[in-house]
Each structure stands twice: as structure tokens, then as C-alpha cells.
Amino acid sequence: MQIFHGRAAGANSDTRTATFHGEVWADPVMPTTDNVTINNVFFPPDTRTNWHTHEQGQILQVLAGQGWVCLEGEEAKAIRAGDTVWIPADEVHWHGAAADSYMLHTAISLGKTVWQDDVSAEQFSGATS
């Protein structure tokens, strides 16, 4: 058993820019342990991840705000505070905040994350129409 205490006093949030569109902030809840990574991720309005997959899947627990999650080849689906999303292994997807709302979620990533291309403005605008 391991106990991971809450965020240490004075610890800084990380900005995530290389694999996200816009300035997204993250705080680790648990460092990668046994191929599981947990982060609280704050998306300001109109920000999102790149397309990506997870080796063993991902769970998103939306804590506040509203946004979108989209599987490749499908329409984006709205998500909001209180929703839980299960994304199975190796499904290409993105997630992020709505154009007019922030979104905070806890992301539980199982196995390796493989980052891909940016979600284009055209692809994202499909979520907002």
C-alpha cells in the first residue's frame, strides 16, 4: 500500500502545452505507479488535448464546468460536472473545455499514453455547433 498526500504547500501546477491546444494546467494526484497516472487537469475555455490513445484505457471524472470528448470518426459528446467517461484501450480521442466554459477533470490514465496530432480548429468547431 502507498499513500499519496495532497498537493504539497508551495508546489506549482504544471502547464501542458506540447500535447494540448492552449494553456492547460495539471496537478498530479498520484505519480505514475504500476502504469496508472492520475492528474487533475484544468482546461480554460476553448482548450483541448491533442488526439491520443491509452494503452489500457482512461477514466475521466468531470469535477466542474463543461466540455467535450470525441472519439475519432464520431461526433463529439458534451460532458459536464458529475459525468464519468470510460475510454477503452487504444481508442483515438480528444477531450477539452467548451468554447464558453472551463472544465476541470480528474484523468486516470492506464498504461502508456500515445500522443498524436493536434485537433484542428475545424474538428473542434464541429463540437461547438
SULLINMO-V441210 format. One record per helix or strand of 3 or more residues. SS is the DSSP state (helix for helix, strand for strand). FROM is the first residue (numbers start at 1). TO is the last residue. If there is no record, write none. Layout:
BEGIN
SS;FROM;TO
SS;FROM;TO
END
This chain:
BEGIN
strand;14;16
strand;24;33
strand;36;43
strand;52;54
strand;58;71
strand;77;80
strand;84;87
strand;93;97
strand;103;110
strand;113;115
helix;121;128
END
